[in-house]
């Protein structure tokens, strides 16, 4: 998944420039993104 690619970003300034939020905030949101992704995939089936 695309979220896995952001694991390599460990400089907070770079992360903010790429996705508009701090690494800590992004890490807090990843479980929500994953759950939403799985819910969408289940609806498609």
Beta strands, then each sheet from edge to edge (+ up, - down):
end
